Amino acid sequence: MPPPPRPRALRKDAVALHFKTAKPVLLSDSPTSSRSTLAPNIRSISWSPTGALIANTVSTNIRPGAHAKPVEKISFNPRMEHLLASAGLDGMVRLWDVRAPGGATGLAGGAGLGVRTNITGKSGEYDVREQCLFLTWHPTGSELLVGTGKDKVTSFDLRRADTTMLDTTTTTTTTANTAASLKYEMHPSILMEKPYEKPYYYEMAFTNSGNHLLAATVDGSVKVFSYPSMKTIHSLSGHPSTTYSVQHSPAGNYVAVAGSDSAITLWDTSSWLCEHVLTENANAVRSLSFSMDGQYLVCGGGIDQDKVHEKGLHIWHVDTGELLHTVETTNAPTFVEWHPFRYAVAFAGDPGGVKIVG
């Protein structure tokens, strides 16, 4: 399926009107009469590559019985509309075909995999035996990285296949992939393991090229690794305390970093100098997302039971660092994600579930 056409670029001076006139739309599986006035425990949001699908986590469920403990992170494969990865506090990493009834993993093959360490009898799941903290896809969609609370980073190379996990040769929903490239099995290798008393790496994100990896750390710096060698080639130091989130702009010109000091720093990738510091937030920032063209940025505070975060979804202009508009919300946004082809933002934190505005 080809990606949908992009809309006309949204001018900076039109952002406020665009979002001011848009009413947030609630996405919920519950009937209207049974919707709770409480905000569900959503810990992650992900759009599919075309933006036709959106997934979120609620407690232990992506599908019924998915994980024994809360799901910490989910993410759609950037090249395949139907393939969703999840990682939970139970240590399980799972791949889901969202087209299948129940979304079950291990759609084909998997026999005999149990003889390998940690691999279950299903080819689409793997036990890292530690609480999962983050996951990120390589831009090509061929590799999945999963990090744990003890700083073990595991790479799953989906190209090294000896079982057929997904076969989409008869479907029209694949995107830029051949049948041969869709014969996958989770084939893990440990890239890094540094057992600190508490997590050192809180999030990792690939650069657009896939040749480098950005890592948010407990000491406030952002490490830049070459990939797949995992050699440190640079460090960005602009925060006095823990950084929780780091993202590379789709335009490639900026890296955004946020953390416990409530500030967001924007780094020019040509000079690696900090161009802007966004200080409008009053609390820690744990979620960042760029718009499809890299012009705009939104953030969320994550789930913090000890603090009451400020309400409102801030939208910044990246090139100038200017706060353009704040969308009114019932509660503080926790996790945010721009639509991949529209000027619309999905956010969690309000009663009922995920909302989309734009």
N, C-alpha and C positions, 0 to 999 in steps of 0.2 A: 504494500500500500504506500503510495507516494505521500510525503508529508503535505499537510494542508498549506495553501498559500498564506504568506504572512500579510497582516494588515499594513496599511500605510503607517509610517513612523509616527509615533505620538510625540508631538512637540513638547518641550519643557513647559511652555506657558499654557498648555492645554491639559496638563496632568491633573491639576486640582479640579477642574470642571468634569473631566472624565470620571474620576472616582467619586466626586461629590454627588453626581446624578445617578450613580450606580448603587442599587440596593443589594447588600450581601444576600446570597442565596444559600440556604442551609441544605447540606447533603446529609441524609439520615436514613438508616434502614428501618427505623421505628415508625409506626403509625403516628400521625399528628397527635392523637389523643393520649399516647403513651410516652411522648418525649419528655425527658427529664429537664428540670430547670438547672441541673448541675452540669458542669463541664466534664465530659468524659476524659479518661486518662489516655489521651492520644499522644504518643511519643514520636511519631514520624509520619510524614506525608510524602507521597511520590506520584508524579504524573507519568503516564506512559509516553513514549517518544513522540507520538502525534498529538497528545493531549486529549485523546478520546476517552481515556480511562484515568481514574485517580484512585489511589489506595491509601489507607491509613491504618494505624494500629489502635486497638482498644484492648487493654489488659493483655490477656494471653492469646487473643484470637486474631488471626488473619482469616483463616477458615476454622470452623469448630474443631477443637483438639489440636490446633497447629503447634503450640508450644506449651510446655508444662509450667513455664514462668513467663512474666511479661515480655513481650516483643519489644526490643530496644530500637530496632532500625529496620526499615524496608526500603527497597529501591528497585524500580523497573530497569531492565536492561536497556541501555541507550540505543540499541539497534533493533530490538525485537519487541513488538507491541505486547506480546502475550507473556513474556517471561519476567517474573517478579522474584526477587531474593528477599529473604527475611533472616534476621539474626536475633536471638533472644538471650535473656538472662539465664536460661537453662543450658547454654553452651551450644545449642543446635543452630546450624546454618542450613536453610532450606531453599530450594528453588521450586517455584510454583508456575504451572501453566494455567493462567487465569481463564482459558477457554474450556478447560476440562471440568466436569461436574465435581464439585468439592475442591478443585484445584490441586489434586493430589500430586505429590512428587513421585519420582521413580516410575514414570509413565510406561517405560519399557526397559527391559534389561534389569540389571542390578543383581542378578543371581551370582552368588559366589563372592560378592564384594566384601562380605563380612570378615574374610580372612585378613583384610588390610586394616591396619590400625585406625580406629575411630570411624571408619566408614561403615554405615549401617547397611541393611539389606536393600535399601532403596538408593538408586543412583543419584537422586536429587537431594540428598541430605548428608550432613557430616557433623560429627560431634567434636568441637574443639576443646571440650571439657573445662572450659572457663567461661565466666560471664562475658558475653559479647558486648562491646561498647560502640562500635561503629562498623559500617561496611561501605565500600565504594567500588563502582565499576570502572574499569579501564574504558576510555572513550570509544574503543573499537567494539566493546561488548564482549570481548573474548576472555577477559580475566576479571575475577572478583576478589577484592581484598577485604579481609575481616580482621578487626583488631579487638583484643580482649582487655579486661581490666588489669591484667598483669603484663600488658605491653607485648603480648605475642601477636605478631601480624602474620596471617596466613594468606597465601595466594592460591586461588583455585583457577587453574587454567582449563577452560572449557573446550579448548581445541584438542587436547590430548585424550582422545576418546577410544574406548574399546567396547562401549555399549551405546545403544541408541536411546538417549533420554527423551529427545524431542524430535519429532518427524513432521515437518510442516510442508512437505512437498505437495500436498493436496489443498492447502489453504491459500487464501489471497491476502492474509494479514501479515505476511513477512515483509521485512523492510531491508532491502539491499543485502540479502544473504542467499547463498546457494544451499541446495539440499545437503551437500557434503559438509558444509560448515555448521550444520545444525545437529550433527551427531555428537552429543555432548555427554560428558560424565564429570563429576566434580573430582578433580585431580589435584590434591593439595600439596603445597610445599611451604615450609615455614621460612619467612624472610627475615624475621627479627624476633628476638625474645629477650627481654630485659626485665626480670622480676623485681620491680620496685615495691615498696610497702603500699603505695597507692598509685593509680594510673599516672604515667608521665605523658602519654599521647592520648588526647581526648578526641581528635578527629583527624582523618587524612582525606585529601582530595587530590585527584590527578589534575595536572595542567591540561590544557586543550590538546596538546600534541601527544600526551600519554608518555612522554619521555622523562617527566619529573613528577615528584609527589610532594605535596605540601602537608605539613603536620603541625597541628596546634598542640601546645605543650603546657605542662603545669607550671613552668618557670616564666611563662609569658612570651617566650620567643616562638617563632614559626620556623621550623626546619625545612629546608628545601633539599630533597634527596634526588639523585639521579635514579632512573628506573630502567631495568630491574636490579641494578647493582646495589641499591640502597646506600650509596655513599653520600655523606653530607657535603653539599657543594656551596651552600649559603645559609645564612640565618637572618631573619628579620626580627629586630628588637624594637618594639614600640609600645609594649604593655608591661606594667609593673607586676602584674599577677597573672593567674592562669588564663590562657586563651582556650576557648571552647570550640570555635568554628572558624574555618578558613575556606574561601571559595575563589576560583579563578573566573574572571569575567568571560562570557562568551565572545566578546570582542577581542579578548586577549591582552588588553592594555592595562588592566588593574587586577590586583589581588586584594580581596577584602578580608580583614581579620577582626574578630570580636572575642570578648571574654568577660571575666568577672569584674573588671573595672568599669563596666557599662559603656566604654568607648568603642567605636568602630574605626579602624584605620584603613585607609585606601592607599595601596602601594603601586607606584608606576613601574610596570615591568620592564621598561626600557632603561631606567636608571636605578631601580630598586630603592628609590627614596619615597618616604611617606608624603603624599601630596595633600591628603585631607584627614582630619580627625573629626568624626561625627560624635557629638557629645550630648545630643538631645535625650538619650535614654537615661533613666534614673536607676536602672538595675542591670544585673548581668545579662549578657546576650549570648544565647546558645544556638541560634539558628539564623543563617544568612541566605539570601537568594537574590541573584541578579535577574533582571528581565532578559528576554530572548536576545535583544540587541546590545545588552550590556550598559544601557543608558541609565537604568534605575535600579535601586537597591531597597529591599525591605528586610526586616529582622524580627525575631521572636525571642522571648526570654527563657524558653524551655520550661520544664516543670520543676518548680522550687517550692516545696511545701512550707518552708520556713519564712518566706517573704511574700508580700503582696506587691506585685509588679504594677506599674502604671498602665492604664488603659490606652488604646489607640494604636493603629497600625501606621507607622511612619514610612513615608516614601521619599527617598533622597535622589537627587540628580548626581550621578557619579562624577562627571567631569568637573563640576563646580563645588560639590560637597553641600549643596543647598537642600534644606528640607522643603519639599514642594507641597506636601499635603499630609494630613493625618486622618485616616479613616476612623470614624467612631466605632468602638467595639464595646460589648458588654463587660468583658474581662480583658486582661492583658493577653495579647497574642503569645502563644507558646512556640509553635512551629509554623513556618511559612514556606511557600513554594510558588514561584511564578509559573504560569502556564507556558509551555515551550513555544507556542506560536501565537499567543494573544496577550494583550495588556490586561491580564487578570491575575489575581493572587488568591491562592487557597491558603487558609490559615485555621489553626486550631486554638482552643482556649475559651471560646464562647459556649454557652449552653446548647446541648443538642448534638453537637458534632462539628465536622469541618464545614466552613463557610467559604464561598467564593465571591469575590467582589471585583468588578471591572467590566 
